[in-house]
Amino acid sequence: MEALETVLDPELGIDIVNLGLIYDVLTDDDYNVFVRMTLTTPFCPLSDHIIEMVEEALEKVDGLSETGIELTFEPAWHPEMLSRVARIALGFAKP
């Protein structure tokens, strides 16, 4: 999750973890990692770029063997998935 927190949404400038885009991070005994995630909209023009940034962030994690990413829109993302940090940054909540 720390590596994924380094991936910023290019439009919002907030990391994908606090945006609530990460649904699951699964690892196994062979140090393979699988990320199931979403985007704020299925029509995101930067989807390929965001996935590439996720792959790059995971490649920097020492000891991982293989990585996999599944992009899903079930359930659909909604603003309630934002963390408190993201809500404050976007002006939806007071500090």
N, CA, C and O atoms as a Tinker XYZ file with bonds, in Angstrom:
   380  protein
     1  N      0.833000   -1.196000    0.000000    73     2
     2  CA     0.000000    0.000000    0.000000    64     1     3
     3  C      0.875000    1.256000    0.000000    63     2     4     5
     4  O      0.519000    2.267000   -0.606000    81     3
     5  N      2.020000    1.183000    0.684000    73     3     6
     6  CA     2.901000    2.356000    0.685000    64     5     7
     7  C      3.334000    2.717000   -0.724000    63     6     8     9
     8  O      3.362000    3.895000   -1.080000    81     7
     9  N      3.669000    1.724000   -1.525000    73     7    10
    10  CA     4.079000    1.985000   -2.905000    64     9    11
    11  C      2.929000    2.601000   -3.694000    63    10    12    13
    12  O      3.145000    3.506000   -4.500000    81    11
    13  N      1.726000    2.124000   -3.470000    73    11    14
    14  CA     0.572000    2.644000   -4.196000    64    13    15
    15  C      0.228000    4.065000   -3.778000    63    14    16    17
    16  O     -0.353000    4.818000   -4.560000    81    15
    17  N      0.582000    4.439000   -2.555000    73    15    18
    18  CA     0.347000    5.807000   -2.094000    64    17    19
    19  C      1.226000    6.814000   -2.817000    63    18    20    21
    20  O      0.989000    8.018000   -2.728000    81    19
    21  N      2.241000    6.336000   -3.533000    73    19    22
    22  CA     3.108000    7.242000   -4.299000    64    21    23
    23  C      2.508000    7.566000   -5.664000    63    22    24    25
    24  O      2.998000    8.456000   -6.359000    81    23
    25  N      1.462000    6.859000   -6.048000    73    23    26
    26  CA     0.832000    7.071000   -7.355000    64    25    27
    27  C     -0.254000    8.141000   -7.207000    63    26    28    29
    28  O     -1.269000    7.937000   -6.540000    81    27
    29  N     -0.010000    9.273000   -7.843000    73    27    30
    30  CA    -0.956000   10.385000   -7.757000    64    29    31
    31  C     -1.850000   10.415000   -8.985000    63    30    32    33
    32  O     -1.393000   10.206000  -10.108000    81    31
    33  N     -3.118000   10.674000   -8.758000    73    31    34
    34  CA    -4.031000   10.896000   -9.865000    64    33    35
    35  C     -3.569000   12.183000  -10.548000    63    34    36    37
    36  O     -3.487000   13.224000   -9.897000    81    35
    37  N     -3.266000   12.133000  -11.848000    73    35    38
    38  CA    -2.721000   13.308000  -12.527000    64    37    39
    39  C     -3.641000   14.524000  -12.530000    63    38    40    41
    40  O     -3.160000   15.656000  -12.587000    81    39
    41  N     -4.928000   14.315000  -12.471000    73    39    42
    42  CA    -5.854000   15.444000  -12.489000    64    41    43
    43  C     -6.119000   16.005000  -11.105000    63    42    44    45
    44  O     -6.265000   17.216000  -10.940000    81    43
    45  N     -6.183000   15.132000  -10.108000    73    43    46
    46  CA    -6.557000   15.574000   -8.765000    64    45    47
    47  C     -5.356000   15.809000   -7.853000    63    46    48    49
    48  O     -5.467000   16.539000   -6.868000    81    47
    49  N     -4.204000   15.197000   -8.166000    73    47    50
    50  CA    -3.010000   15.371000   -7.343000    64    49    51
    51  C     -3.088000   14.673000   -6.001000    63    50    52    53
    52  O     -2.357000   15.023000   -5.075000    81    51
    53  N     -3.968000   13.687000   -5.886000    73    51    54
    54  CA    -4.145000   12.914000   -4.653000    64    53    55
    55  C     -3.832000   11.465000   -4.982000    63    54    56    57
    56  O     -4.139000   10.986000   -6.074000    81    55
    57  N     -3.221000   10.771000   -4.035000    73    55    58
    58  CA    -2.830000    9.392000   -4.318000    64    57    59
    59  C     -4.043000    8.474000   -4.453000    63    58    60    61
    60  O     -5.116000    8.734000   -3.909000    81    59
    61  N     -3.831000    7.397000   -5.196000    73    59    62
    62  CA    -4.929000    6.489000   -5.535000    64    61    63
    63  C     -5.454000    5.716000   -4.336000    63    62    64    65
    64  O     -6.594000    5.252000   -4.357000    81    63
    65  N     -4.655000    5.570000   -3.301000    73    63    66
    66  CA    -5.137000    4.886000   -2.091000    64    65    67
    67  C     -6.155000    5.772000   -1.379000    63    66    68    69
    68  O     -7.243000    5.311000   -1.034000    81    67
    69  N     -5.813000    7.034000   -1.157000    73    67    70
    70  CA    -6.729000    7.955000   -0.476000    64    69    71
    71  C     -7.941000    8.301000   -1.319000    63    70    72    73
    72  O     -8.977000    8.693000   -0.781000    81    71
    73  N     -7.828000    8.161000   -2.633000    73    71    74
    74  CA    -8.993000    8.357000   -3.492000    64    73    75
    75  C     -9.956000    7.176000   -3.413000    63    74    76    77
    76  O    -11.085000    7.255000   -3.897000    81    75
    77  N     -9.510000    6.092000   -2.806000    73    75    78
    78  CA   -10.379000    4.920000   -2.683000    64    77    79
    79  C    -10.416000    4.070000   -3.943000    63    78    80    81
    80  O    -11.380000    3.339000   -4.169000    81    79
    81  N     -9.372000    4.157000   -4.769000    73    79    82
    82  CA    -9.343000    3.414000   -6.018000    64    81    83
    83  C     -8.818000    1.994000   -5.868000    63    82    84    85
    84  O     -8.969000    1.182000   -6.781000    81    83
    85  N     -8.208000    1.684000   -4.739000    73    83    86
    86  CA    -7.647000    0.349000   -4.525000    64    85    87
    87  C     -8.664000   -0.498000   -3.765000    63    86    88    89
    88  O     -9.028000   -0.185000   -2.632000    81    87
    89  N     -9.114000   -1.568000   -4.403000    73    87    90
    90  CA   -10.089000   -2.462000   -3.786000    64    89    91
    91  C     -9.416000   -3.601000   -3.028000    63    90    92    93
    92  O     -9.833000   -3.938000   -1.920000    81    91
    93  N     -8.386000   -4.191000   -3.608000    73    91    94
    94  CA    -7.679000   -5.316000   -2.964000    64    93    95
    95  C     -6.216000   -5.301000   -3.343000    63    94    96    97
    96  O     -5.854000   -4.917000   -4.455000    81    95
    97  N     -5.370000   -5.725000   -2.404000    73    95    98
    98  CA    -3.967000   -6.028000   -2.682000    64    97    99
    99  C     -3.728000   -7.396000   -2.078000    63    98   100   101
   100  O     -3.772000   -7.568000   -0.860000    81    99
   101  N     -3.475000   -8.364000   -2.938000    73    99   102
   102  CA    -3.286000   -9.739000   -2.508000    64   101   103
   103  C     -1.857000  -10.178000   -2.792000    63   102   104   105
   104  O     -1.309000   -9.883000   -3.854000    81   103
   105  N     -1.265000  -10.875000   -1.853000    73   103   106
   106  CA     0.073000  -11.420000   -2.049000    64   105   107
   107  C      0.048000  -12.911000   -1.738000    63   106   108   109
   108  O     -0.838000  -13.409000   -1.044000    81   107
   109  N      1.047000  -13.608000   -2.273000    73   107   110
   110  CA     1.153000  -15.029000   -1.964000    64   109   111
   111  C      2.538000  -15.336000   -1.409000    63   110   112   113
   112  O      3.368000  -14.437000   -1.264000    81   111
   113  N      2.785000  -16.596000   -1.101000    73   111   114
   114  CA     4.049000  -17.004000   -0.486000    64   113   115
   115  C      5.251000  -16.833000   -1.416000    63   114   116   117
   116  O      6.393000  -16.827000   -0.958000    81   115
   117  N      5.001000  -16.696000   -2.704000    73   115   118
   118  CA     6.085000  -16.523000   -3.676000    64   117   119
   119  C      6.367000  -15.054000   -3.979000    63   118   120   121
   120  O      7.089000  -14.737000   -4.924000    81   119
   121  N      5.801000  -14.168000   -3.180000    73   119   122
   122  CA     6.002000  -12.722000   -3.321000    64   121   123
   123  C      5.438000  -12.171000   -4.629000    63   122   124   125
   124  O      5.978000  -11.228000   -5.209000    81   123
   125  N      4.364000  -12.767000   -5.071000    73   123   126
   126  CA     3.602000  -12.220000   -6.179000    64   125   127
   127  C      2.539000  -11.312000   -5.578000    63   126   128   129
   128  O      2.015000  -11.587000   -4.499000    81   127
   129  N      2.228000  -10.246000   -6.270000    73   127   130
   130  CA     1.206000   -9.315000   -5.766000    64   129   131
   131  C      0.186000   -9.049000   -6.869000    63   130   132   133
   132  O      0.525000   -8.912000   -8.044000    81   131
   133  N     -1.056000   -8.983000   -6.451000    73   131   134
   134  CA    -2.165000   -8.742000   -7.371000    64   133   135
   135  C     -2.985000   -7.588000   -6.818000    63   134   136   137
   136  O     -3.419000   -7.621000   -5.667000    81   135
   137  N     -3.194000   -6.576000   -7.634000    73   135   138
   138  CA    -3.945000   -5.387000   -7.229000    64   137   139
   139  C     -5.246000   -5.343000   -8.024000    63   138   140   141
   140  O     -5.241000   -5.432000   -9.252000    81   139
   141  N     -6.350000   -5.206000   -7.312000    73   139   142
   142  CA    -7.652000   -4.996000   -7.953000    64   141   143
   143  C     -8.041000   -3.559000   -7.643000    63   142   144   145
   144  O     -8.128000   -3.162000   -6.481000    81   143
   145  N     -8.271000   -2.790000   -8.690000    73   143   146
   146  CA    -8.513000   -1.362000   -8.505000    64   145   147
   147  C     -9.552000   -0.858000   -9.490000    63   146   148   149
   148  O     -9.994000   -1.576000  -10.388000    81   147
   149  N     -9.925000    0.392000   -9.295000    73   147   150
   150  CA   -10.878000    1.051000  -10.176000    64   149   151
   151  C    -10.362000    2.436000  -10.506000    63   150   152   153
   152  O     -9.271000    2.821000  -10.083000    81   151
   153  N    -11.135000    3.167000  -11.248000    73   151   154
   154  CA   -10.878000    4.572000  -11.535000    64   153   155
   155  C    -12.147000    5.341000  -11.189000    63   154   156   157
   156  O    -13.205000    4.745000  -10.986000    81   155
   157  N    -12.041000    6.650000  -11.123000    73   155   158
   158  CA   -13.220000    7.434000  -10.746000    64   157   159
   159  C    -14.308000    7.367000  -11.806000    63   158   160   161
   160  O    -15.480000    7.607000  -11.514000    81   159
   161  N    -13.925000    7.042000  -13.033000    73   159   162
   162  CA   -14.891000    6.891000  -14.119000    64   161   163
   163  C    -14.369000    5.877000  -15.130000    63   162   164   165
   164  O    -13.164000    5.824000  -15.375000    81   163
   165  N    -15.236000    5.081000  -15.713000    73   163   166
   166  CA   -14.785000    4.130000  -16.733000    64   165   167
   167  C    -14.238000    4.827000  -17.987000    63   166   168   169
   168  O    -13.547000    4.201000  -18.790000    81   167
   169  N    -14.540000    6.096000  -18.153000    73   167   170
   170  CA   -14.128000    6.836000  -19.337000    64   169   171
   171  C    -12.910000    7.717000  -19.085000    63   170   172   173
   172  O    -12.658000    8.661000  -19.834000    81   171
   173  N    -12.161000    7.412000  -18.043000    73   171   174
   174  CA   -10.991000    8.207000  -17.678000    64   173   175
   175  C     -9.981000    8.216000  -18.837000    63   174   176   177
   176  O     -9.508000    7.155000  -19.245000    81   175
   177  N     -9.652000    9.388000  -19.365000    73   175   178
   178  CA    -8.715000    9.452000  -20.485000    64   177   179
   179  C     -7.276000    9.113000  -20.090000    63   178   180   181
   180  O     -6.428000    8.886000  -20.953000    81   179
   181  N     -7.005000    9.081000  -18.788000    73   179   182
   182  CA    -5.657000    8.799000  -18.312000    64   181   183
   183  C     -5.519000    7.386000  -17.737000    63   182   184   185
   184  O     -4.544000    7.090000  -17.047000    81   183
   185  N     -6.481000    6.526000  -18.017000    73   183   186
   186  CA    -6.470000    5.185000  -17.426000    64   185   187
   187  C     -5.184000    4.424000  -17.725000    63   186   188   189
   188  O     -4.609000    3.815000  -16.823000    81   187
   189  N     -4.721000    4.447000  -18.969000    73   187   190
   190  CA    -3.484000    3.732000  -19.314000    64   189   191
   191  C     -2.302000    4.295000  -18.547000    63   190   192   193
   192  O     -1.441000    3.547000  -18.084000    81   191
   193  N     -2.259000    5.606000  -18.413000    73   191   194
   194  CA    -1.157000    6.251000  -17.687000    64   193   195
   195  C     -1.186000    5.883000  -16.199000    63   194   196   197
   196  O     -0.142000    5.618000  -15.603000    81   195
   197  N     -2.353000    5.868000  -15.616000    73   195   198
   198  CA    -2.472000    5.518000  -14.189000    64   197   199
   199  C     -2.054000    4.066000  -13.965000    63   198   200   201
   200  O     -1.335000    3.778000  -13.008000    81   199
   201  N     -2.484000    3.160000  -14.816000    73   199   202
   202  CA    -2.094000    1.751000  -14.695000    64   201   203
   203  C     -0.582000    1.617000  -14.834000    63   202   204   205
   204  O      0.047000    0.860000  -14.093000    81   203
   205  N     -0.004000    2.338000  -15.766000    73   203   206
   206  CA     1.455000    2.319000  -15.940000    64   205   207
   207  C      2.159000    2.813000  -14.680000    63   206   208   209
   208  O      3.174000    2.247000  -14.275000    81   207
   209  N      1.629000    3.864000  -14.060000    73   207   210
   210  CA     2.236000    4.376000  -12.819000    64   209   211
   211  C      2.125000    3.353000  -11.692000    63   210   212   213
   212  O      3.046000    3.221000  -10.887000    81   211
   213  N      1.013000    2.631000  -11.627000    73   211   214
   214  CA     0.851000    1.583000  -10.616000    64   213   215
   215  C      1.890000    0.485000  -10.849000    63   214   216   217
   216  O      2.539000    0.033000   -9.906000    81   215
   217  N      2.047000    0.063000  -12.089000    73   215   218
   218  CA     3.048000   -0.966000  -12.415000    64   217   219
   219  C      4.442000   -0.509000  -12.014000    63   218   220   221
   220  O      5.200000   -1.277000  -11.423000    81   219
   221  N      4.785000    0.730000  -12.329000    73   219   222
   222  CA     6.096000    1.278000  -11.983000    64   221   223
   223  C      6.294000    1.334000  -10.477000    63   222   224   225
   224  O      7.381000    1.024000   -9.989000    81   223
   225  N      5.275000    1.718000   -9.738000    73   223   226
   226  CA     5.381000    1.786000   -8.277000    64   225   227
   227  C      5.607000    0.395000   -7.697000    63   226   228   229
   228  O      6.413000    0.231000   -6.781000    81   227
   229  N      4.906000   -0.604000   -8.219000    73   227   230
   230  CA     5.063000   -1.962000   -7.717000    64   229   231
   231  C      6.435000   -2.531000   -8.066000    63   230   232   233
   232  O      7.003000   -3.298000   -7.288000    81   231
   233  N      6.971000   -2.166000   -9.223000    73   231   234
   234  CA     8.298000   -2.642000   -9.629000    64   233   235
   235  C      9.383000   -2.151000   -8.686000    63   234   236   237
   236  O     10.435000   -2.782000   -8.583000    81   235
   237  N      9.156000   -1.056000   -8.003000    73   235   238
   238  CA    10.137000   -0.492000   -7.077000    64   237   239
   239  C     10.149000   -1.208000   -5.727000    63   238   240   241
   240  O     11.056000   -0.990000   -4.923000    81   239
   241  N      9.163000   -2.050000   -5.471000    73   239   242
   242  CA     9.095000   -2.757000   -4.197000    64   241   243
   243  C     10.060000   -3.936000   -4.242000    63   242   244   245
   244  O      9.917000   -4.836000   -5.070000    81   243
   245  N     11.040000   -3.924000   -3.348000    73   243   246
   246  CA    12.028000   -5.001000   -3.302000    64   245   247
   247  C     11.383000   -6.328000   -2.956000    63   246   248   249
   248  O     10.525000   -6.409000   -2.077000    81   247
   249  N     11.801000   -7.352000   -3.651000    73   247   250
   250  CA    11.394000   -8.707000   -3.304000    64   249   251
   251  C     10.166000   -9.232000   -4.008000    63   250   252   253
   252  O      9.870000  -10.422000   -3.906000    81   251
   253  N      9.435000   -8.384000   -4.724000    73   251   254
   254  CA     8.249000   -8.883000   -5.423000    64   253   255
   255  C      8.675000   -9.681000   -6.647000    63   254   256   257
   256  O      9.585000   -9.280000   -7.372000    81   255
   257  N      8.012000  -10.816000   -6.873000    73   255   258
   258  CA     8.324000  -11.653000   -8.034000    64   257   259
   259  C      7.563000  -11.172000   -9.249000    63   258   260   261
   260  O      8.161000  -10.734000  -10.231000    81   259
   261  N      6.250000  -11.253000   -9.186000    73   259   262
   262  CA     5.411000  -10.844000  -10.297000    64   261   263
   263  C      4.279000   -9.971000   -9.769000    63   262   264   265
   264  O      3.897000  -10.051000   -8.601000    81   263
   265  N      3.761000   -9.142000  -10.656000    73   263   266
   266  CA     2.642000   -8.288000  -10.282000    64   265   267
   267  C      1.526000   -8.447000  -11.302000    63   266   268   269
   268  O      1.763000   -8.766000  -12.467000    81   267
   269  N      0.330000   -8.221000  -10.846000    73   267   270
   270  CA    -0.832000   -8.235000  -11.718000    64   269   271
   271  C     -1.791000   -7.149000  -11.282000    63   270   272   273
   272  O     -1.919000   -6.856000  -10.094000    81   271
   273  N     -2.458000   -6.559000  -12.244000    73   271   274
   274  CA    -3.420000   -5.498000  -11.958000    64   273   275
   275  C     -4.712000   -5.805000  -12.695000    63   274   276   277
   276  O     -4.715000   -6.072000  -13.896000    81   275
   277  N     -5.800000   -5.763000  -11.957000    73   275   278
   278  CA    -7.119000   -5.912000  -12.562000    64   277   279
   279  C     -7.856000   -4.592000  -12.395000    63   278   280   281
   280  O     -8.019000   -4.095000  -11.281000    81   279
   281  N     -8.291000   -4.040000  -13.497000    73   279   282
   282  CA    -9.092000   -2.826000  -13.466000    64   281   283
   283  C    -10.554000   -3.234000  -13.539000    63   282   284   285
   284  O    -10.966000   -3.922000  -14.473000    81   283
   285  N    -11.335000   -2.810000  -12.555000    73   283   286
   286  CA   -12.736000   -3.175000  -12.504000    64   285   287
   287  C    -13.587000   -1.947000  -12.213000    63   286   288   289
   288  O    -13.103000   -0.955000  -11.668000    81   287
   289  N    -14.834000   -2.025000  -12.576000    73   287   290
   290  CA   -15.769000   -0.945000  -12.264000    64   289   291
   291  C    -16.963000   -1.477000  -11.490000    63   290   292   293
   292  O    -18.034000   -0.869000  -11.464000    81   291
   293  N    -16.756000   -2.621000  -10.863000    73   291   294
   294  CA   -17.766000   -3.243000   -9.995000    64   293   295
   295  C    -17.149000   -3.458000   -8.628000    63   294   296   297
   296  O    -16.256000   -4.299000   -8.518000    81   295
   297  N    -17.538000   -2.794000   -7.627000    73   295   298
   298  CA   -18.556000   -1.745000   -7.629000    64   297   299
   299  C    -17.996000   -0.454000   -8.227000    63   298   300   301
   300  O    -16.786000   -0.229000   -8.242000    81   299
   301  N    -18.879000    0.357000   -8.703000    73   299   302
   302  CA   -18.487000    1.645000   -9.265000    64   301   303
   303  C    -17.948000    2.550000   -8.156000    63   302   304   305
   304  O    -18.450000    2.538000   -7.032000    81   303
   305  N    -16.925000    3.329000   -8.487000    73   303   306
   306  CA   -16.372000    4.267000   -7.526000    64   305   307
   307  C    -17.393000    5.377000   -7.261000    63   306   308   309
   308  O    -18.143000    5.778000   -8.152000    81   307
   309  N    -17.404000    5.864000   -6.014000    73   307   310
   310  CA   -18.227000    7.020000   -5.672000    64   309   311
   311  C    -17.497000    7.816000   -4.589000    63   310   312   313
   312  O    -16.648000    7.257000   -3.894000    81   311
   313  N    -17.802000    9.089000   -4.429000    73   311   314
   314  CA   -17.059000    9.952000   -3.507000    64   313   315
   315  C    -17.009000    9.465000   -2.057000    63   314   316   317
   316  O    -16.117000    9.869000   -1.310000    81   315
   317  N    -17.927000    8.625000   -1.651000    73   315   318
   318  CA   -17.884000    8.105000   -0.283000    64   317   319
   319  C    -16.647000    7.242000   -0.049000    63   318   320   321
   320  O    -16.298000    6.961000    1.098000    81   319
   321  N    -15.984000    6.821000   -1.118000    73   319   322
   322  CA   -14.781000    5.995000   -0.998000    64   321   323
   323  C    -13.540000    6.824000   -0.664000    63   322   324   325
   324  O    -12.494000    6.267000   -0.331000    81   323
   325  N    -13.650000    8.147000   -0.750000    73   323   326
   326  CA   -12.528000    9.022000   -0.421000    64   325   327
   327  C    -12.169000    8.896000    1.057000    63   326   328   329
   328  O    -13.046000    8.800000    1.916000    81   327
   329  N    -10.884000    8.898000    1.335000    73   327   330
   330  CA   -10.444000    8.930000    2.735000    64   329   331
   331  C    -10.662000   10.335000    3.281000    63   330   332   333
   332  O    -10.930000   11.270000    2.527000    81   331
   333  N    -10.546000   10.472000    4.576000    73   331   334
   334  CA   -10.679000   11.801000    5.187000    64   333   335
   335  C     -9.624000   12.753000    4.628000    63   334   336   337
   336  O     -9.913000   13.924000    4.384000    81   335
   337  N     -8.413000   12.260000    4.427000    73   335   338
   338  CA    -7.333000   13.077000    3.865000    64   337   339
   339  C     -7.746000   13.629000    2.503000    63   338   340   341
   340  O     -7.568000   14.816000    2.228000    81   339
   341  N     -8.296000   12.765000    1.653000    73   339   342
   342  CA    -8.715000   13.195000    0.316000    64   341   343
   343  C     -9.894000   14.156000    0.405000    63   342   344   345
   344  O     -9.960000   15.122000   -0.356000    81   343
   345  N    -10.818000   13.908000    1.314000    73   343   346
   346  CA   -11.967000   14.811000    1.465000    64   345   347
   347  C    -11.530000   16.222000    1.865000    63   346   348   349
   348  O    -12.062000   17.218000    1.374000    81   347
   349  N    -10.563000   16.277000    2.755000    73   347   350
   350  CA   -10.029000   17.586000    3.169000    64   349   351
   351  C     -9.327000   18.252000    2.002000    63   350   352   353
   352  O     -9.539000   19.436000    1.739000    81   351
   353  N     -8.477000   17.487000    1.290000    73   351   354
   354  CA    -7.726000   18.037000    0.159000    64   353   355
   355  C     -8.641000   18.553000   -0.949000    63   354   356   357
   356  O     -8.327000   19.538000   -1.617000    81   355
   357  N     -9.760000   17.887000   -1.133000    73   355   358
   358  CA   -10.686000   18.290000   -2.189000    64   357   359
   359  C    -11.739000   19.300000   -1.715000    63   358   360   361
   360  O    -12.583000   19.738000   -2.496000    81   359
   361  N    -11.681000   19.663000   -0.438000    73   359   362
   362  CA   -12.603000   20.654000    0.095000    64   361   363
   363  C    -13.954000   20.112000    0.499000    63   362   364   365
   364  O    -14.894000   20.883000    0.693000    81   363
   365  N    -14.075000   18.784000    0.633000    73   363   366
   366  CA   -15.346000   18.179000    1.039000    64   365   367
   367  C    -15.480000   18.086000    2.562000    63   366   368   369
   368  O    -16.562000   17.808000    3.078000    81   367
   369  N    -14.379000   18.318000    3.273000    73   367   370
   370  CA   -14.403000   18.228000    4.742000    64   369   371
   371  C    -13.441000   19.264000    5.289000    63   370   372   373
   372  O    -12.515000   19.698000    4.602000    81   371
   373  N    -13.670000   19.652000    6.520000    73   371   374
   374  CA   -12.773000   20.605000    7.186000    64   373   375
   375  C    -11.710000   19.836000    7.955000    63   374   376   377
   376  O    -11.968000   18.743000    8.462000    81   375
   377  N    -10.518000   20.408000    8.041000    73   375   378
   378  CA    -9.409000   19.735000    8.779000    64   377   379
   379  C     -9.720000   19.538000   10.249000    63   378   380
   380  O     -8.897000   18.995000   10.987000    81   379
